[in-house]
Amino acid sequence: MSENFSVAISYGENLGYVEFDEATKKINVVIGDEVAKRKAEEFLSQVHEIKIPHETLLDFTEEKINPQADAESLKIVLTRLWENTGVHVDWSRPVEYVKLHPHY
């Protein structure tokens, strides 16, 4: 049985989360700011060309990453979310906390 992956996000004063359902390959963005939600959903629905590191600091290859393929691909694309949308990924914030407290 596969598990869902989720991670906290923030935008301005709003807290939320991104959830990925492994079974359906569906990404769900939950946040109280409609601009942030739209930006994140649009970004996470696209395939991105990302330089992936390998053996050394100079060893990168550009790969096409589909965030909807699996949780690992989503995690890679999430590392580019903030610089492209202004939506910050709060990797260390517990999602359960965000569900109870959707604002700072």
Summary of the structure (lengths in Angstrom):
residues: 104
radius of gyration: 14.1
end to end distance: 34.8
largest distance: 43.0
contacts: 289
relative contact order: 0.26
helix: 29%
strand: 36%
